[in-house]
């Protein structure tokens, strides 16, 4: 031990700056382990035989069938406001189904890393932060498939059901943007929970509980509703019921464009939630 | 470069508890460095710090001559393979598909896969799903993943853990062959002294986060000094007389036997003459070598697993 200690001291004194520079220059010539393109490709390869796309497609099929069932009893007046009804009811259904769907997707993608104990290996090949981001983007892909499928599905269902109401592309675009944005923020929570939990039960419970909370929050006073993240599917619904005019016989519906100020505020808060989640994840040593 | 890894006062503390304390490691290039210590000694934490998986509380690490920092960590680790604790794997994919992912992440051609599979003798199991692998197979797959890209440095944390005797033997042979076949330096940790004894060229012994010994294995063997065990007709009197004669003698408190801490001919001869002069009968005179286990026990104060 003593010999080695003296050897170390000797080495320190003999090491010349020029030699150090040469070594450092040699290091700089090395390329980093993995490019972004490689990371995406690797993530894609991990999903082989996982069939994750079945989750959003399954949930989407369930929601659209449910919506289709409600169309059967539509009269002429309902057909004239059919798309407004679709957008309203889909926002409500999203509040309960989308958090569950997102928790399953996030769990599916993250659990393979936890079960396979892969983080220790991956962190020697890529930056933990980048791993976190790319995994999230992959989950986001399924959310976008779901939201786009839902928006397109509603238009096609309306056409098939013979809705007389003209299609408002702006409202459908806003619906797509709003549902995707709220879903993306919820997904960031599910993503963080799935990556830090050894057991995926917790994230799944949070997903289910969040769904119910979001649904019930629609009946809470507006101030309380705003505090519940899962309730924003309802808050940002682009169609609403005019409860003042609605009677037992007739439901009065109307379009309500996205409130730009609130929506931007929500996006900023969402980005903050994502960054906090990432910070929590990065603090955890593997 | 003489040393591929050097650490200077490397420290890791959780709260007030030191897991690794002022560690000065020197891993010679081209060696198989056995990092030995009982469970919980700080081996895994040290290896994690060497890979940048755990952040040191103090000290510095140099690998390939460059100081390991967050900004150059991946550049340095590109030339490093590792197997830390249990092997990483995607159970739903085959062994080959797992290696393809590593190739993609390392940015190396997949043509290397066949070669590493051959090295770890897993050509026949490559298409089987990893969830159906035994632990030994998973360990070998983990080693294959670490070998991808022909790294200059390999860090293996308890690679034989959980393997059956045949698997241990196979893994050991594999590790021993790496420096010669591929010019790699291997840092391998274990709590099994016998294992390190059979694999390593250099050894570092750690206990409670502190490095107790570090040198070549041959040097560790030199510590196993020979001593002479003496039994006489009156051990108590013999001890007093020999001590008075300033001979390096000790008495075992339990058995009463005497131990002469030297095997020098002159001292043994003097010892015999003195006993004879005082008319004490010599019953036994045995040469005794301190085993590695004894050294380990002496250094760590813990019984070693064998």
Interface residues (C-beta under 8 A of the other chain):
Chain A: X1 X3 X4 X5 X7 X8 X11 X20 X23 X24 X27 X28 X30 X31 X32 X33 X34 X35 X38 X39 X41 X42 X45 X46 X48 X49 X50 X112 X115 X116 X117 X118 X119 X120 X121 X122 X123 X124 X125 X126 X127 X285 X286
Chain B: X2 X3 X6 X8 X24 X26 X48 X51 X52 X53 X54 X55 X64 X65 X66 X72 X74 X75 X76 X77 X78 X79 X80 X82 X84 X85 X86 X87 X88 X89 X90 X91 X92 X93 X97 X100 X101 X102 X104 X105 X106 X107 X145 X211 X212 X213 X214 X215
